[in-house]
């Protein structure tokens, strides 16, 4: 089934993917901040919460988060 690409809220979808992966691994924003540090990414729990709430974080930040929490495969379909 083909979705109407124009109707997709890309920010919300990206946020949902990241939040689902964090929840799946039981990783809080505080724990994520700790896991990002070895990658050279210095973020506070509050900064992470704000970025994710805005639905407009960068692809770089998304990839850093996924790497930090050990995501090796990402499923994008429902």
mmCIF file as gemmi writes it, N, C-alpha and C atoms, coordinates in Angstrom:
data_model
loop_
_atom_site.group_PDB
_atom_site.id
_atom_site.type_symbol
_atom_site.label_atom_id
_atom_site.label_alt_id
_atom_site.label_comp_id
_atom_site.label_asym_id
_atom_site.label_entity_id
_atom_site.label_seq_id
_atom_site.pdbx_PDB_ins_code
_atom_site.Cartn_x
_atom_site.Cartn_y
_atom_site.Cartn_z
_atom_site.occupancy
_atom_site.B_iso_or_equiv
_atom_site.pdbx_formal_charge
_atom_site.auth_seq_id
_atom_site.auth_asym_id
_atom_site.pdbx_PDB_model_num
ATOM 1 N N . UNK Axp A 1 ? 0.843 -1.184 0 1 0 ? 1 A 1
ATOM 2 C CA . UNK Axp A 1 ? 0 0 0 1 0 ? 1 A 1
ATOM 3 C C . UNK Axp A 1 ? 0.882 1.24 0 1 0 ? 1 A 1
ATOM 4 N N . UNK Axp A 2 ? 0.639 2.165 -0.907 1 0 ? 2 A 1
ATOM 5 C CA . UNK Axp A 2 ? 1.409 3.391 -1.012 1 0 ? 2 A 1
ATOM 6 C C . UNK Axp A 2 ? 0.749 4.482 -0.178 1 0 ? 2 A 1
ATOM 7 N N . UNK Axp A 3 ? 1.564 5.118 0.654 1 0 ? 3 A 1
ATOM 8 C CA . UNK Axp A 3 ? 1.056 6.218 1.479 1 0 ? 3 A 1
ATOM 9 C C . UNK Axp A 3 ? 1.173 7.518 0.713 1 0 ? 3 A 1
ATOM 10 N N . UNK Axp A 4 ? 0.314 8.459 1.041 1 0 ? 4 A 1
ATOM 11 C CA . UNK Axp A 4 ? 0.41 9.792 0.469 1 0 ? 4 A 1
ATOM 12 C C . UNK Axp A 4 ? 1.592 10.486 1.142 1 0 ? 4 A 1
ATOM 13 N N . UNK Axp A 5 ? 2.694 10.612 0.439 1 0 ? 5 A 1
ATOM 14 C CA . UNK Axp A 5 ? 3.929 11.149 0.995 1 0 ? 5 A 1
ATOM 15 C C . UNK Axp A 5 ? 3.74 12.566 1.517 1 0 ? 5 A 1
ATOM 16 N N . UNK Axp A 6 ? 2.902 13.34 0.887 1 0 ? 6 A 1
ATOM 17 C CA . UNK Axp A 6 ? 2.667 14.716 1.325 1 0 ? 6 A 1
ATOM 18 C C . UNK Axp A 6 ? 1.939 14.765 2.666 1 0 ? 6 A 1
ATOM 19 N N . UNK Axp A 7 ? 1.201 13.718 2.997 1 0 ? 7 A 1
ATOM 20 C CA . UNK Axp A 7 ? 0.418 13.711 4.225 1 0 ? 7 A 1
ATOM 21 C C . UNK Axp A 7 ? 1.218 13.255 5.441 1 0 ? 7 A 1
ATOM 22 N N . UNK Axp A 8 ? 2.432 12.783 5.234 1 0 ? 8 A 1
ATOM 23 C CA . UNK Axp A 8 ? 3.238 12.289 6.344 1 0 ? 8 A 1
ATOM 24 C C . UNK Axp A 8 ? 3.852 13.452 7.113 1 0 ? 8 A 1
ATOM 25 N N . UNK Axp A 9 ? 3.72 13.424 8.422 1 0 ? 9 A 1
ATOM 26 C CA . UNK Axp A 9 ? 4.383 14.4 9.286 1 0 ? 9 A 1
ATOM 27 C C . UNK Axp A 9 ? 5.76 13.815 9.604 1 0 ? 9 A 1
ATOM 28 N N . UNK Axp A 10 ? 6.762 14.206 8.827 1 0 ? 10 A 1
ATOM 29 C CA . UNK Axp A 10 ? 8.088 13.605 8.916 1 0 ? 10 A 1
ATOM 30 C C . UNK Axp A 10 ? 8.741 13.835 10.274 1 0 ? 10 A 1
ATOM 31 N N . UNK Axp A 11 ? 8.555 15.007 10.842 1 0 ? 11 A 1
ATOM 32 C CA . UNK Axp A 11 ? 9.124 15.287 12.169 1 0 ? 11 A 1
ATOM 33 C C . UNK Axp A 11 ? 8.545 14.369 13.221 1 0 ? 11 A 1
ATOM 34 N N . UNK Axp A 12 ? 7.234 14.218 13.21 1 0 ? 12 A 1
ATOM 35 C CA . UNK Axp A 12 ? 6.572 13.352 14.187 1 0 ? 12 A 1
ATOM 36 C C . UNK Axp A 12 ? 6.967 11.894 13.97 1 0 ? 12 A 1
ATOM 37 N N . UNK Axp A 13 ? 7.112 11.504 12.714 1 0 ? 13 A 1
ATOM 38 C CA . UNK Axp A 13 ? 7.489 10.113 12.422 1 0 ? 13 A 1
ATOM 39 C C . UNK Axp A 13 ? 8.909 9.822 12.931 1 0 ? 13 A 1
ATOM 40 N N . UNK Axp A 14 ? 9.832 10.742 12.693 1 0 ? 14 A 1
ATOM 41 C CA . UNK Axp A 14 ? 11.206 10.572 13.145 1 0 ? 14 A 1
ATOM 42 C C . UNK Axp A 14 ? 11.272 10.537 14.667 1 0 ? 14 A 1
ATOM 43 N N . UNK Axp A 15 ? 10.561 11.446 15.295 1 0 ? 15 A 1
ATOM 44 C CA . UNK Axp A 15 ? 10.495 11.478 16.754 1 0 ? 15 A 1
ATOM 45 C C . UNK Axp A 15 ? 9.933 10.164 17.287 1 0 ? 15 A 1
ATOM 46 N N . UNK Axp A 16 ? 8.896 9.667 16.665 1 0 ? 16 A 1
ATOM 47 C CA . UNK Axp A 16 ? 8.286 8.41 17.092 1 0 ? 16 A 1
ATOM 48 C C . UNK Axp A 16 ? 9.231 7.233 16.967 1 0 ? 16 A 1
ATOM 49 N N . UNK Axp A 17 ? 10.005 7.205 15.892 1 0 ? 17 A 1
ATOM 50 C CA . UNK Axp A 17 ? 10.983 6.128 15.692 1 0 ? 17 A 1
ATOM 51 C C . UNK Axp A 17 ? 12.028 6.156 16.806 1 0 ? 17 A 1
ATOM 52 N N . UNK Axp A 18 ? 12.577 7.331 17.087 1 0 ? 18 A 1
ATOM 53 C CA . UNK Axp A 18 ? 13.597 7.443 18.123 1 0 ? 18 A 1
ATOM 54 C C . UNK Axp A 18 ? 13.025 7.087 19.492 1 0 ? 18 A 1
ATOM 55 N N . UNK Axp A 19 ? 11.863 7.623 19.808 1 0 ? 19 A 1
ATOM 56 C CA . UNK Axp A 19 ? 11.262 7.334 21.11 1 0 ? 19 A 1
ATOM 57 C C . UNK Axp A 19 ? 10.942 5.845 21.263 1 0 ? 19 A 1
ATOM 58 N N . UNK Axp A 20 ? 10.501 5.209 20.183 1 0 ? 20 A 1
ATOM 59 C CA . UNK Axp A 20 ? 10.198 3.774 20.232 1 0 ? 20 A 1
ATOM 60 C C . UNK Axp A 20 ? 11.469 2.965 20.497 1 0 ? 20 A 1
ATOM 61 N N . UNK Axp A 21 ? 12.565 3.344 19.857 1 0 ? 21 A 1
ATOM 62 C CA . UNK Axp A 21 ? 13.824 2.622 20.075 1 0 ? 21 A 1
ATOM 63 C C . UNK Axp A 21 ? 14.335 2.832 21.501 1 0 ? 21 A 1
ATOM 64 N N . UNK Axp A 22 ? 14.183 4.034 22.018 1 0 ? 22 A 1
ATOM 65 C CA . UNK Axp A 22 ? 14.58 4.287 23.405 1 0 ? 22 A 1
ATOM 66 C C . UNK Axp A 22 ? 13.733 3.455 24.368 1 0 ? 22 A 1
ATOM 67 N N . UNK Axp A 23 ? 12.442 3.428 24.13 1 0 ? 23 A 1
ATOM 68 C CA . UNK Axp A 23 ? 11.541 2.673 25.001 1 0 ? 23 A 1
ATOM 69 C C . UNK Axp A 23 ? 11.825 1.169 24.902 1 0 ? 23 A 1
ATOM 70 N N . UNK Axp A 24 ? 12.036 0.684 23.689 1 0 ? 24 A 1
ATOM 71 C CA . UNK Axp A 24 ? 12.314 -0.73 23.464 1 0 ? 24 A 1
ATOM 72 C C . UNK Axp A 24 ? 13.531 -1.184 24.276 1 0 ? 24 A 1
ATOM 73 N N . UNK Axp A 25 ? 14.486 -0.275 24.459 1 0 ? 25 A 1
ATOM 74 C CA . UNK Axp A 25 ? 15.721 -0.608 25.172 1 0 ? 25 A 1
ATOM 75 C C . UNK Axp A 25 ? 15.731 -0.069 26.607 1 0 ? 25 A 1
ATOM 76 N N . UNK Axp A 26 ? 14.604 0.492 27.024 1 0 ? 26 A 1
ATOM 77 C CA . UNK Axp A 26 ? 14.458 1.039 28.373 1 0 ? 26 A 1
ATOM 78 C C . UNK Axp A 26 ? 15.546 2.079 28.679 1 0 ? 26 A 1
ATOM 79 N N . UNK Axp A 27 ? 15.74 3.011 27.748 1 0 ? 27 A 1
ATOM 80 C CA . UNK Axp A 27 ? 16.756 4.056 27.891 1 0 ? 27 A 1
ATOM 81 C C . UNK Axp A 27 ? 16.061 5.393 28.098 1 0 ? 27 A 1
ATOM 82 N N . UNK Axp A 28 ? 16.329 6.008 29.24 1 0 ? 28 A 1
ATOM 83 C CA . UNK Axp A 28 ? 15.786 7.337 29.541 1 0 ? 28 A 1
ATOM 84 C C . UNK Axp A 28 ? 16.637 8.396 28.852 1 0 ? 28 A 1
ATOM 85 N N . UNK Axp A 29 ? 16.161 9.629 28.853 1 0 ? 29 A 1
ATOM 86 C CA . UNK Axp A 29 ? 16.941 10.717 28.273 1 0 ? 29 A 1
ATOM 87 C C . UNK Axp A 29 ? 18.248 10.905 29.052 1 0 ? 29 A 1
ATOM 88 N N . UNK Axp A 30 ? 18.202 10.729 30.353 1 0 ? 30 A 1
ATOM 89 C CA . UNK Axp A 30 ? 19.413 10.852 31.177 1 0 ? 30 A 1
ATOM 90 C C . UNK Axp A 30 ? 20.433 9.781 30.785 1 0 ? 30 A 1
ATOM 91 N N . UNK Axp A 31 ? 19.937 8.557 30.642 1 0 ? 31 A 1
ATOM 92 C CA . UNK Axp A 31 ? 20.817 7.452 30.26 1 0 ? 31 A 1
ATOM 93 C C . UNK Axp A 31 ? 21.362 7.658 28.841 1 0 ? 31 A 1
ATOM 94 N N . UNK Axp A 32 ? 20.525 8.195 27.958 1 0 ? 32 A 1
ATOM 95 C CA . UNK Axp A 32 ? 20.967 8.489 26.598 1 0 ? 32 A 1
ATOM 96 C C . UNK Axp A 32 ? 22.105 9.508 26.619 1 0 ? 32 A 1
ATOM 97 N N . UNK Axp A 33 ? 21.968 10.537 27.438 1 0 ? 33 A 1
ATOM 98 C CA . UNK Axp A 33 ? 23.029 11.549 27.548 1 0 ? 33 A 1
ATOM 99 C C . UNK Axp A 33 ? 24.339 10.89 27.964 1 0 ? 33 A 1
ATOM 100 N N . UNK Axp A 34 ? 24.275 9.959 28.896 1 0 ? 34 A 1
ATOM 101 C CA . UNK Axp A 34 ? 25.469 9.242 29.349 1 0 ? 34 A 1
ATOM 102 C C . UNK Axp A 34 ? 26.054 8.385 28.222 1 0 ? 34 A 1
ATOM 103 N N . UNK Axp A 35 ? 25.196 7.747 27.444 1 0 ? 35 A 1
ATOM 104 C CA . UNK Axp A 35 ? 25.651 6.881 26.366 1 0 ? 35 A 1
ATOM 105 C C . UNK Axp A 35 ? 26.209 7.674 25.179 1 0 ? 35 A 1
ATOM 106 N N . UNK Axp A 36 ? 25.791 8.915 25.031 1 0 ? 36 A 1
ATOM 107 C CA . UNK Axp A 36 ? 26.286 9.758 23.947 1 0 ? 36 A 1
ATOM 108 C C . UNK Axp A 36 ? 27.699 10.285 24.215 1 0 ? 36 A 1
ATOM 109 N N . UNK Axp A 37 ? 28.045 10.436 25.484 1 0 ? 37 A 1
ATOM 110 C CA . UNK Axp A 37 ? 29.351 11.011 25.833 1 0 ? 37 A 1
ATOM 111 C C . UNK Axp A 37 ? 30.539 10.298 25.207 1 0 ? 37 A 1
ATOM 112 N N . UNK Axp A 38 ? 30.604 8.955 25.236 1 0 ? 38 A 1
ATOM 113 C CA . UNK Axp A 38 ? 31.754 8.278 24.611 1 0 ? 38 A 1
ATOM 114 C C . UNK Axp A 38 ? 31.867 8.541 23.102 1 0 ? 38 A 1
ATOM 115 N N . UNK Axp A 39 ? 30.773 8.971 22.489 1 0 ? 39 A 1
ATOM 116 C CA . UNK Axp A 39 ? 30.8 9.312 21.062 1 0 ? 39 A 1
ATOM 117 C C . UNK Axp A 39 ? 31.235 10.762 20.841 1 0 ? 39 A 1
ATOM 118 N N . UNK Axp A 40 ? 31.512 11.474 21.937 1 0 ? 40 A 1
ATOM 119 C CA . UNK Axp A 40 ? 31.921 12.87 21.84 1 0 ? 40 A 1
ATOM 120 C C . UNK Axp A 40 ? 30.755 13.832 21.768 1 0 ? 40 A 1
ATOM 121 N N . UNK Axp A 41 ? 29.557 13.342 22.091 1 0 ? 41 A 1
ATOM 122 C CA . UNK Axp A 41 ? 28.347 14.17 22.037 1 0 ? 41 A 1
ATOM 123 C C . UNK Axp A 41 ? 27.98 14.558 23.463 1 0 ? 41 A 1
ATOM 124 N N . UNK Axp A 42 ? 28.08 15.843 23.757 1 0 ? 42 A 1
ATOM 125 C CA . UNK Axp A 42 ? 27.775 16.329 25.097 1 0 ? 42 A 1
ATOM 126 C C . UNK Axp A 42 ? 26.405 16.998 25.094 1 0 ? 42 A 1
ATOM 127 N N . UNK Axp A 43 ? 25.443 16.285 25.613 1 0 ? 43 A 1
ATOM 128 C CA . UNK Axp A 43 ? 24.066 16.784 25.709 1 0 ? 43 A 1
ATOM 129 C C . UNK Axp A 43 ? 23.559 16.515 27.119 1 0 ? 43 A 1
ATOM 130 N N . UNK Axp A 44 ? 22.756 17.411 27.632 1 0 ? 44 A 1
ATOM 131 C CA . UNK Axp A 44 ? 22.125 17.167 28.925 1 0 ? 44 A 1
ATOM 132 C C . UNK Axp A 44 ? 20.786 16.475 28.695 1 0 ? 44 A 1
ATOM 133 N N . UNK Axp A 45 ? 20.267 15.916 29.751 1 0 ? 45 A 1
ATOM 134 C CA . UNK Axp A 45 ? 18.952 15.281 29.681 1 0 ? 45 A 1
ATOM 135 C C . UNK Axp A 45 ? 17.916 16.287 29.167 1 0 ? 45 A 1
ATOM 136 N N . UNK Axp A 46 ? 17.988 17.505 29.654 1 0 ? 46 A 1
ATOM 137 C CA . UNK Axp A 46 ? 17.039 18.553 29.264 1 0 ? 46 A 1
ATOM 138 C C . UNK Axp A 46 ? 17.183 18.916 27.783 1 0 ? 46 A 1
ATOM 139 N N . UNK Axp A 47 ? 18.42 19.045 27.31 1 0 ? 47 A 1
ATOM 140 C CA . UNK Axp A 47 ? 18.641 19.36 25.898 1 0 ? 47 A 1
ATOM 141 C C . UNK Axp A 47 ? 18.067 18.269 24.998 1 0 ? 47 A 1
ATOM 142 N N . UNK Axp A 48 ? 18.263 17.026 25.398 1 0 ? 48 A 1
ATOM 143 C CA . UNK Axp A 48 ? 17.737 15.907 24.615 1 0 ? 48 A 1
ATOM 144 C C . UNK Axp A 48 ? 16.219 15.956 24.591 1 0 ? 48 A 1
ATOM 145 N N . UNK Axp A 49 ? 15.617 16.181 25.737 1 0 ? 49 A 1
ATOM 146 C CA . UNK Axp A 49 ? 14.152 16.265 25.813 1 0 ? 49 A 1
ATOM 147 C C . UNK Axp A 49 ? 13.63 17.381 24.912 1 0 ? 49 A 1
ATOM 148 N N . UNK Axp A 50 ? 14.297 18.524 24.928 1 0 ? 50 A 1
ATOM 149 C CA . UNK Axp A 50 ? 13.882 19.657 24.093 1 0 ? 50 A 1
ATOM 150 C C . UNK Axp A 50 ? 14.027 19.35 22.609 1 0 ? 50 A 1
ATOM 151 N N . UNK Axp A 51 ? 15.156 18.759 22.222 1 0 ? 51 A 1
ATOM 152 C CA . UNK Axp A 51 ? 15.37 18.421 20.808 1 0 ? 51 A 1
ATOM 153 C C . UNK Axp A 51 ? 14.287 17.473 20.309 1 0 ? 51 A 1
ATOM 154 N N . UNK Axp A 52 ? 14.021 16.438 21.08 1 0 ? 52 A 1
ATOM 155 C CA . UNK Axp A 52 ? 13.045 15.445 20.653 1 0 ? 52 A 1
ATOM 156 C C . UNK Axp A 52 ? 11.642 16.039 20.634 1 0 ? 52 A 1
ATOM 157 N N . UNK Axp A 53 ? 11.325 16.879 21.584 1 0 ? 53 A 1
ATOM 158 C CA . UNK Axp A 53 ? 9.996 17.504 21.644 1 0 ? 53 A 1
ATOM 159 C C . UNK Axp A 53 ? 9.742 18.415 20.446 1 0 ? 53 A 1
ATOM 160 N N . UNK Axp A 54 ? 10.796 19.033 19.913 1 0 ? 54 A 1
ATOM 161 C CA . UNK Axp A 54 ? 10.646 19.955 18.775 1 0 ? 54 A 1
ATOM 162 C C . UNK Axp A 54 ? 10.361 19.255 17.455 1 0 ? 54 A 1
ATOM 163 N N . UNK Axp A 55 ? 10.584 17.941 17.384 1 0 ? 55 A 1
ATOM 164 C CA . UNK Axp A 55 ? 10.392 17.194 16.127 1 0 ? 55 A 1
ATOM 165 C C . UNK Axp A 55 ? 11.304 17.681 15.005 1 0 ? 55 A 1
ATOM 166 N N . UNK Axp A 56 ? 12.41 18.324 15.331 1 0 ? 56 A 1
ATOM 167 C CA . UNK Axp A 56 ? 13.224 18.873 14.241 1 0 ? 56 A 1
ATOM 168 C C . UNK Axp A 56 ? 14.715 18.663 14.464 1 0 ? 56 A 1
ATOM 169 N N . UNK Axp A 57 ? 15.072 17.584 15.137 1 0 ? 57 A 1
ATOM 170 C CA . UNK Axp A 57 ? 16.491 17.316 15.337 1 0 ? 57 A 1
ATOM 171 C C . UNK Axp A 57 ? 17.109 16.812 14.035 1 0 ? 57 A 1
ATOM 172 N N . UNK Axp A 58 ? 18.424 16.875 13.957 1 0 ? 58 A 1
ATOM 173 C CA . UNK Axp A 58 ? 19.109 16.527 12.717 1 0 ? 58 A 1
ATOM 174 C C . UNK Axp A 58 ? 19.233 15.013 12.541 1 0 ? 58 A 1
ATOM 175 N N . UNK Axp A 59 ? 19.504 14.629 11.318 1 0 ? 59 A 1
ATOM 176 C CA . UNK Axp A 59 ? 19.767 13.22 11.019 1 0 ? 59 A 1
ATOM 177 C C . UNK Axp A 59 ? 21.027 12.769 11.755 1 0 ? 59 A 1
ATOM 178 N N . UNK Axp A 60 ? 21.988 13.662 11.892 1 0 ? 60 A 1
ATOM 179 C CA . UNK Axp A 60 ? 23.219 13.341 12.619 1 0 ? 60 A 1
ATOM 180 C C . UNK Axp A 60 ? 22.882 12.979 14.059 1 0 ? 60 A 1
ATOM 181 N N . UNK Axp A 61 ? 22.042 13.78 14.71 1 0 ? 61 A 1
ATOM 182 C CA . UNK Axp A 61 ? 21.656 13.503 16.093 1 0 ? 61 A 1
ATOM 183 C C . UNK Axp A 61 ? 20.914 12.171 16.18 1 0 ? 61 A 1
ATOM 184 N N . UNK Axp A 62 ? 20.032 11.908 15.252 1 0 ? 62 A 1
ATOM 185 C CA . UNK Axp A 62 ? 19.306 10.639 15.231 1 0 ? 62 A 1
ATOM 186 C C . UNK Axp A 62 ? 20.284 9.471 15.146 1 0 ? 62 A 1
ATOM 187 N N . UNK Axp A 63 ? 21.229 9.537 14.217 1 0 ? 63 A 1
ATOM 188 C CA . UNK Axp A 63 ? 22.204 8.456 14.053 1 0 ? 63 A 1
ATOM 189 C C . UNK Axp A 63 ? 23.094 8.301 15.281 1 0 ? 63 A 1
ATOM 190 N N . UNK Axp A 64 ? 23.482 9.412 15.895 1 0 ? 64 A 1
ATOM 191 C CA . UNK Axp A 64 ? 24.282 9.339 17.109 1 0 ? 64 A 1
ATOM 192 C C . UNK Axp A 64 ? 23.512 8.631 18.222 1 0 ? 64 A 1
ATOM 193 N N . UNK Axp A 65 ? 22.243 8.959 18.365 1 0 ? 65 A 1
ATOM 194 C CA . UNK Axp A 65 ? 21.41 8.319 19.387 1 0 ? 65 A 1
ATOM 195 C C . UNK Axp A 65 ? 21.259 6.831 19.115 1 0 ? 65 A 1
ATOM 196 N N . UNK Axp A 66 ? 20.975 6.476 17.873 1 0 ? 66 A 1
ATOM 197 C CA . UNK Axp A 66 ? 20.797 5.068 17.526 1 0 ? 66 A 1
ATOM 198 C C . UNK Axp A 66 ? 22.083 4.285 17.764 1 0 ? 66 A 1
ATOM 199 N N . UNK Axp A 67 ? 23.217 4.861 17.422 1 0 ? 67 A 1
ATOM 200 C CA . UNK Axp A 67 ? 24.512 4.217 17.675 1 0 ? 67 A 1
ATOM 201 C C . UNK Axp A 67 ? 24.739 4.055 19.174 1 0 ? 67 A 1
ATOM 202 N N . UNK Axp A 68 ? 24.453 5.103 19.932 1 0 ? 68 A 1
ATOM 203 C CA . UNK Axp A 68 ? 24.691 5.09 21.376 1 0 ? 68 A 1
ATOM 204 C C . UNK Axp A 68 ? 23.882 4.011 22.087 1 0 ? 68 A 1
ATOM 205 N N . UNK Axp A 69 ? 22.679 3.741 21.606 1 0 ? 69 A 1
ATOM 206 C CA . UNK Axp A 69 ? 21.834 2.753 22.285 1 0 ? 69 A 1
ATOM 207 C C . UNK Axp A 69 ? 21.914 1.373 21.636 1 0 ? 69 A 1
ATOM 208 N N . UNK Axp A 70 ? 22.767 1.242 20.638 1 0 ? 70 A 1
ATOM 209 C CA . UNK Axp A 70 ? 23.023 -0.072 20.07 1 0 ? 70 A 1
ATOM 210 C C . UNK Axp A 70 ? 22.066 -0.552 19.004 1 0 ? 70 A 1
ATOM 211 N N . UNK Axp A 71 ? 21.399 0.354 18.324 1 0 ? 71 A 1
ATOM 212 C CA . UNK Axp A 71 ? 20.492 -0.048 17.242 1 0 ? 71 A 1
ATOM 213 C C . UNK Axp A 71 ? 21.33 -0.437 16.032 1 0 ? 71 A 1
ATOM 214 N N . UNK Axp A 72 ? 21.144 -1.657 15.557 1 0 ? 72 A 1
ATOM 215 C CA . UNK Axp A 72 ? 21.883 -2.134 14.39 1 0 ? 72 A 1
ATOM 216 C C . UNK Axp A 72 ? 20.968 -2.302 13.184 1 0 ? 72 A 1
ATOM 217 N N . UNK Axp A 73 ? 19.689 -2.474 13.44 1 0 ? 73 A 1
ATOM 218 C CA . UNK Axp A 73 ? 18.705 -2.573 12.368 1 0 ? 73 A 1
ATOM 219 C C . UNK Axp A 73 ? 17.527 -1.695 12.755 1 0 ? 73 A 1
ATOM 220 N N . UNK Axp A 74 ? 17.002 -0.991 11.764 1 0 ? 74 A 1
ATOM 221 C CA . UNK Axp A 74 ? 15.906 -0.075 12.037 1 0 ? 74 A 1
ATOM 222 C C . UNK Axp A 74 ? 14.768 -0.393 11.073 1 0 ? 74 A 1
ATOM 223 N N . UNK Axp A 75 ? 13.628 -0.699 11.637 1 0 ? 75 A 1
ATOM 224 C CA . UNK Axp A 75 ? 12.449 -0.99 10.826 1 0 ? 75 A 1
ATOM 225 C C . UNK Axp A 75 ? 11.634 0.286 10.679 1 0 ? 75 A 1
ATOM 226 N N . UNK Axp A 76 ? 11.361 0.668 9.439 1 0 ? 76 A 1
ATOM 227 C CA . UNK Axp A 76 ? 10.654 1.915 9.195 1 0 ? 76 A 1
ATOM 228 C C . UNK Axp A 76 ? 9.17 1.725 8.876 1 0 ? 76 A 1
ATOM 229 N N . UNK Axp A 77 ? 8.767 0.518 8.53 1 0 ? 77 A 1
ATOM 230 C CA . UNK Axp A 77 ? 7.351 0.317 8.242 1 0 ? 77 A 1
ATOM 231 C C . UNK Axp A 77 ? 6.611 -0.073 9.509 1 0 ? 77 A 1
ATOM 232 N N . UNK Axp A 78 ? 5.303 -0.02 9.431 1 0 ? 78 A 1
ATOM 233 C CA . UNK Axp A 78 ? 4.463 -0.307 10.597 1 0 ? 78 A 1
ATOM 234 C C . UNK Axp A 78 ? 4.423 -1.769 10.947 1 0 ? 78 A 1
